[in-house]
Amino acid sequence: MASLIVTGISQLVTPRRTGAHRGAEMRDLLVVRNAALVLRDDAIAWMGAHDEWSGEAEEHIDLGGRAVVPGLIDPHTHAVWAGDRLDDFEARCAAVRYEAILASGGGIWHTIRETANASCAELVELALPRVEALIRSGATTIEVKSGYGFSVEAELRMLEAVRELQARVPVQLVPTLLVHIPPTDASEREQYRAMLCSKLIPRVARSGLARAVDIFVEEHAWSAADAEAVLRCAQAHGLGIKLHAEQFHRIGGLELAIALGALSVDHLEACSAEQCKLLGGARTVATILPGVSLHLGLPPAPGRALIDAGAAVAVGTDLNPGSSPLFSISAALAFAVRLNGLTPPEALVACTANAAAALGMESGALIAGRRADFVVVESEDWRNLAYTLGSSAVHQVWASGRRVAG
C-alpha cells in the first residue's frame, strides 16, 4: 500500500538519471504525459503514465493538469550574512568599479565586519527568510557557504548557523566552508593561510560543519598557488573542494580546479573559448551564476559554449548581498536561458541533476526509490519555469514526500 498517489500531472519531466549530464545529454529529458507519481513515506515508489498504475494508495491528490519537475537544487549561495550593501549598490549605479569599492573598505569587507558582530542566533534569524524564499521558488536542496566570518571563531559561527537553520527548514542544506578573501596586508597572507590549514579546516572537518571547502581565486583575492595549498589541505581532511574562479580575470583558478578534480568551478564570466574546451574534457562541473551578470553588469558566463564543448553546466543563484541579491532559483533558471544561452531543457538539467553533481550528490532526478523532492508548476507546460518573469511559475514545492510550499 502506497502512502500517496499524485495524479492530474499533465507532464512529468525529469533528467533520465542522476549524475552529471554533459553537452548534448543536457537536452535529453524523460517526459511522461498524463502521469502519476506514487509515494511511500518520503520516497518515490512508482512513476509513469496514470493508466498504467494498478495499485492502491492511502491518499490521493489531483493536481488538476499541472506539470511536475524534480525539486530544484541551488548549488551556490551565501545566504548567511549580516548588514546590507546598499551603499555599494548606489556606488555601482554611479559607475564605481567593484574592485574600487573593495579597496575602499566596502564590498566583502563591509559584510565581514557586520557578520563578525552578529551572534549565531542573529545570523539564523537573518538567513531564515532568505532560505524560505528559495524554497518557495522551487529549491529542495540549497548549498550555503560561510566566508563572511574571516576569523576562525566567526567562520565556525556561520557554519553553526547553517546547522541550526537545517533544524528549522524542511529542505536539505549543504554547508560549505568558503575561504573568501585574504588579509589586505600582503605580509599577513602566508600566516593567515597557515591558520586556515592548521586550525580552521581541521576543526570544520572534525565537527562535520561542512562538506566541502571553496576558495575565491581572483586578482583581489587568492592566487592559484594559495588556493592549491588550501584545497589540498581540505582533501587531506576528507572534504570536497570547489572554486570561485574566472569571475573578473583568468589567473589559473579554472585549470587548478580541473587538475585537483574539484566538484565544481563557479562563476566563469571571464572563461575563454579554450577554457570551455578544457572543462568539456573534465569531470568538474561548470557552475554559472546569471544573477551576477544581471546585477554587476558583467558579461555572462559562456553557458552555450561550455555545453557545446561537452561540459556539465549547473546554474545557481549566488544569493549574496553584494553581487547577486537573487532569492529565486527558478528565476536563475529563467535568466540562464536569456543571458547564458541555455535551452529550457538544458536549464532544467543545470538546476537539477548537474546542480546535484556540483555538490557531490546523487540526486536531481525523479526516480523510483529516491527521495520525493518535486516542484508542481503553475501551468500544464513545464517550460513556464524558464519562460515566466516577474511572477512565480511554481505552484507547490514538495520535499521528502511533504508539501513544504504552496
C-alpha positions in Angstrom: 0.0 0.0 0.0 1.5 3.3 -1.1 1.2 6.4 1.1 0.0 8.8 -1.6 -0.7 8.9 -5.3 -0.5 12.2 -7.1 -2.5 12.4 -10.4 -3.6 15.1 -12.7 0.0 15.6 -13.9 0.0 16.9 -17.4 3.7 16.4 -17.9 6.1 14.6 -15.6 9.6 15.9 -16.7 12.9 14.8 -15.4 16.5 14.0 -16.3 16.7 10.3 -17.2 19.3 9.6 -14.5 21.3 11.2 -11.7 24.9 12.3 -12.0 26.4 14.9 -14.3 24.9 15.3 -17.8 27.4 16.6 -20.3 27.0 18.5 -23.5 24.1 17.2 -25.6 23.0 14.9 -22.7 21.6 18.1 -21.1 18.8 18.2 -23.7 17.6 14.6 -23.2 14.7 14.7 -20.8 12.1 12.0 -19.9 8.6 13.4 -20.5 5.6 11.4 -19.3 2.2 12.8 -20.2 -1.0 12.2 -18.1 1.3 10.9 -15.4 1.0 9.7 -11.8 3.6 9.9 -9.1 3.3 7.4 -6.2 4.9 8.0 -2.9 5.7 5.7 0.0 6.6 7.8 3.0 9.5 10.2 1.9 10.4 8.4 -1.3 9.1 7.8 -4.8 7.6 4.3 -5.1 6.5 4.5 -8.7 6.1 6.9 -11.6 4.7 6.7 -15.1 1.5 7.1 -17.1 -1.5 7.2 -14.8 -3.4 4.5 -16.7 -0.5 2.0 -16.1 -0.9 2.2 -12.3 -2.9 -0.7 -10.8 -2.0 -0.4 -7.1 -3.6 1.3 -4.1 -2.7 4.3 -2.0 -3.9 5.6 1.3 -4.3 9.2 0.0 -5.0 10.7 -3.5 -4.2 14.2 -4.7 -5.2 15.6 -8.1 -3.0 18.4 -9.4 -5.6 19.5 -11.9 -3.5 19.2 -15.0 -0.2 20.8 -13.9 3.3 19.8 -14.8 5.8 18.3 -12.3 9.6 18.5 -12.4 12.3 17.5 -9.9 12.9 19.7 -6.9 15.4 22.4 -8.0 18.8 22.5 -6.4 20.7 25.7 -5.7 24.4 24.8 -5.7 25.9 28.2 -4.8 24.5 30.6 -2.2 25.9 32.9 0.6 22.6 33.0 2.4 24.1 33.7 5.8 25.2 37.3 6.3 24.5 40.4 8.4 24.2 44.0 7.3 23.4 45.3 3.8 25.3 46.5 0.7 23.0 49.3 -0.4 25.8 51.9 -0.4 27.8 49.6 -2.7 24.8 49.3 -4.9 24.4 53.0 -5.2 28.1 53.4 -5.9 28.0 50.9 -8.7 25.0 52.6 -10.2 27.3 55.7 -10.4 29.8 53.6 -12.3 32.3 52.9 -9.4 34.1 49.7 -10.1 33.6 46.7 -7.8 37.4 46.5 -7.2 37.4 50.2 -6.2 34.6 49.6 -3.7 36.5 46.7 -2.2 39.8 48.7 -2.0 38.0 51.5 0.0 36.8 49.0 2.7 33.4 48.3 1.2 32.2 45.2 -0.6 33.1 42.0 1.1 34.9 43.8 3.9 31.8 45.6 5.0 29.8 42.4 5.1 32.7 40.7 7.1 32.6 43.4 9.7 28.8 43.2 10.1 28.7 39.4 10.2 31.5 39.2 12.7 29.5 41.3 15.1 26.4 39.1 14.8 25.6 36.2 17.1 24.8 32.8 15.8 21.1 33.3 16.7 21.0 36.6 14.9 22.6 35.1 11.8 19.9 32.3 11.8 17.1 34.8 12.1 18.5 36.9 9.2 19.1 33.9 7.0 15.8 32.1 7.6 13.6 34.3 5.4 16.2 34.1 2.6 16.2 30.3 2.7 12.4 30.3 2.8 12.2 32.5 -0.3 14.5 30.0 -2.1 12.2 27.2 -1.0 9.1 29.0 -2.4 10.9 29.4 -5.7 11.3 25.6 -6.0 14.5 24.8 -4.1 14.6 21.5 -2.3 18.3 21.4 -1.8 20.4 24.5 -1.0 24.1 24.9 -0.6 25.1 27.6 1.9 28.6 28.9 2.3 30.4 30.7 5.1 33.1 33.2 4.0 32.0 36.4 5.7 33.5 35.4 9.1 37.2 35.8 8.3 38.4 34.7 11.8 38.2 31.1 13.0 35.5 31.9 15.5 33.3 33.9 13.1 33.6 31.3 10.3 32.6 28.5 12.7 29.7 30.6 14.0 28.5 31.0 10.4 28.6 27.2 9.8 26.9 26.6 13.1 24.2 29.0 12.0 23.7 26.8 8.9 23.4 23.7 11.1 20.8 25.5 13.2 19.0 26.6 10.1 18.8 23.0 9.0 16.7 22.2 12.0 14.2 24.9 11.1 13.6 24.3 7.4 12.1 21.3 5.6 14.7 21.0 2.8 18.3 19.9 2.7 21.0 22.4 3.3 24.6 21.6 2.2 27.2 23.6 4.2 30.4 24.7 2.6 33.4 26.5 4.2 34.4 29.4 1.9 37.9 30.9 2.1 36.7 34.2 0.7 39.4 36.9 0.9 42.9 37.2 2.3 44.2 40.0 4.7 44.7 43.3 3.0 48.3 43.4 4.2 50.2 41.1 1.9 52.7 40.3 4.7 49.9 38.6 6.7 48.7 36.4 3.8 51.0 33.4 4.5 50.3 33.5 8.2 46.6 33.6 7.6 46.8 30.7 5.1 48.7 28.7 7.6 46.0 29.3 10.1 43.4 28.1 7.7 45.3 24.8 7.1 46.3 24.2 10.7 43.2 25.3 12.6 40.1 26.2 10.7 39.9 23.4 8.2 40.8 20.6 10.7 38.2 21.9 13.1 35.5 22.1 10.4 36.3 18.6 9.3 36.3 17.1 12.8 33.0 18.8 13.7 31.2 17.9 10.4 30.2 21.5 9.9 30.9 21.5 6.2 31.0 19.0 3.3 33.4 21.0 1.1 35.9 23.9 1.1 35.6 26.6 -1.5 38.1 29.4 -2.3 37.9 32.6 -4.3 40.7 32.8 -6.9 41.0 36.3 -8.2 43.4 39.2 -8.5 42.0 40.9 -5.4 41.6 37.6 -3.6 43.7 34.4 -3.6 46.3 33.2 -6.1 46.1 29.8 -7.7 49.2 28.8 -5.6 47.5 29.8 -2.4 44.4 28.0 -3.4 46.2 24.8 -4.2 47.7 24.7 -0.7 44.3 25.3 0.9 42.4 22.8 -1.2 45.0 20.1 -0.8 44.6 20.5 2.9 40.9 20.2 2.5 41.3 17.0 0.5 43.6 15.6 3.2 40.9 16.1 5.7 38.3 14.3 3.6 36.4 17.4 2.4 35.3 18.1 -1.2 36.7 21.1 -3.0 35.2 23.9 -5.1 36.5 27.2 -6.5 35.2 30.6 -7.3 37.2 31.4 -10.5 37.3 33.4 -13.7 34.9 36.0 -12.4 36.9 39.0 -13.5 40.3 37.7 -14.6 41.9 34.4 -15.7 44.7 33.7 -13.2 44.8 29.9 -13.1 41.8 29.0 -11.0 39.9 27.0 -13.6 43.0 25.0 -14.5 43.6 24.3 -10.8 40.0 23.1 -10.4 40.4 20.6 -13.2 43.9 19.4 -12.0 42.6 18.8 -8.5 39.4 17.2 -9.6 37.2 19.8 -7.9 33.5 19.2 -7.7 32.8 22.5 -9.4 34.3 25.7 -10.6 31.9 28.6 -10.2 31.3 32.0 -11.9 33.3 31.7 -15.2 32.2 35.1 -16.5 35.8 35.6 -17.9 36.1 32.0 -19.2 37.8 31.8 -22.6 36.9 29.5 -25.5 40.0 27.4 -24.8 39.0 27.0 -21.2 35.5 25.9 -22.3 37.2 23.1 -24.1 39.2 22.2 -21.1 36.0 21.9 -19.0 34.5 19.8 -21.8 37.0 17.1 -21.1 37.0 17.4 -17.3 34.9 15.9 -14.5 34.5 19.2 -12.8 31.1 20.8 -13.2 30.9 24.4 -14.5 28.5 26.4 -12.3 27.3 29.6 -13.8 25.6 32.4 -11.9 23.4 34.6 -14.1 22.3 36.8 -11.2 25.9 38.2 -11.0 25.9 39.3 -14.6 22.5 40.9 -14.2 23.4 42.8 -11.0 27.0 43.7 -11.7 26.7 44.2 -15.5 29.4 41.6 -16.2 29.5 39.7 -19.5 27.5 36.5 -18.9 29.4 33.2 -18.4 29.6 31.3 -21.8 27.0 28.7 -21.0 26.2 27.9 -24.6 29.9 27.5 -25.5 30.5 25.3 -22.4 27.7 22.9 -23.3 28.7 22.8 -26.9 32.2 21.9 -25.7 30.8 19.0 -23.8 31.0 20.4 -20.3 28.5 19.7 -17.5 26.9 23.0 -16.6 25.0 23.8 -13.4 23.1 27.0 -12.5 22.9 28.7 -9.1 21.6 32.0 -7.6 24.8 33.1 -5.9 22.4 34.7 -3.4 24.5 37.2 -1.6 24.3 40.9 -0.5 26.9 42.4 -2.9 26.8 40.8 -6.3 23.6 38.8 -6.6 20.6 39.6 -4.4 18.7 36.9 -6.2 16.2 35.0 -4.0 14.8 32.6 -6.6 16.3 29.5 -8.1 13.5 29.4 -10.7 14.5 33.0 -11.7 18.1 31.9 -12.0 16.9 29.1 -14.4 15.0 31.6 -16.5 17.9 34.1 -16.6 20.3 31.3 -17.7 18.2 30.8 -20.8 18.2 34.5 -21.6 21.7 35.5 -20.5 23.8 32.4 -20.9 22.3 30.8 -24.0 20.9 27.6 -22.4 17.7 26.0 -23.8 14.9 25.3 -21.4 15.7 21.6 -21.1 19.4 22.4 -20.5 18.5 24.9 -17.9 16.3 22.3 -16.1 19.1 19.8 -16.0 21.5 22.5 -14.9 19.2 23.2 -11.9 18.6 19.6 -11.0 21.0 16.7 -11.9 24.0 18.9 -12.7 23.5 21.1 -9.6 23.5 17.9 -7.5 26.7 16.8 -9.2 28.3 20.1 -8.4 27.6 19.3 -4.7 28.9 15.7 -4.9 25.3 14.4 -4.5 23.4 11.6 -6.4 20.1 13.3 -6.8 18.3 15.8 -9.0 16.0 13.3 -10.9 12.6 11.7 -10.3 13.5 8.0 -9.9 11.7 5.3 -8.0 13.5 4.7 -4.7 14.8 8.3 -4.5 13.6 11.0 -2.1 10.4 12.5 -3.2 11.5 16.1 -4.0 9.5 17.7 -6.7 8.0 21.0 -8.0 4.5 21.4 -9.2 4.5 24.0 -12.0 1.6 26.6 -12.1 0.7 25.6 -15.6 0.3 22.4 -17.7 3.6 23.1 -19.6 6.8 22.8 -17.5 8.6 25.3 -19.8 6.8 28.1 -18.0 9.6 27.7 -15.4 12.0 29.1 -18.0 9.5 31.5 -19.6 7.9 33.4 -16.7 9.4 36.6 -15.4 8.1 38.8 -12.6 5.7 36.2 -11.3 6.3 32.7 -9.8 5.6 29.8 -12.1 5.9 27.5 -9.0 2.5 26.2 -7.7 3.8 23.8 -5.0 7.1 22.5 -3.6 7.4 19.0 -2.1 10.4 17.8 -0.2 10.8 14.3 1.2 7.2 13.5 0.3 5.7 16.5 2.1 4.3 19.7 0.7 6.6 22.5 2.0 5.4 25.5 0.0 2.3 26.5 -2.0 
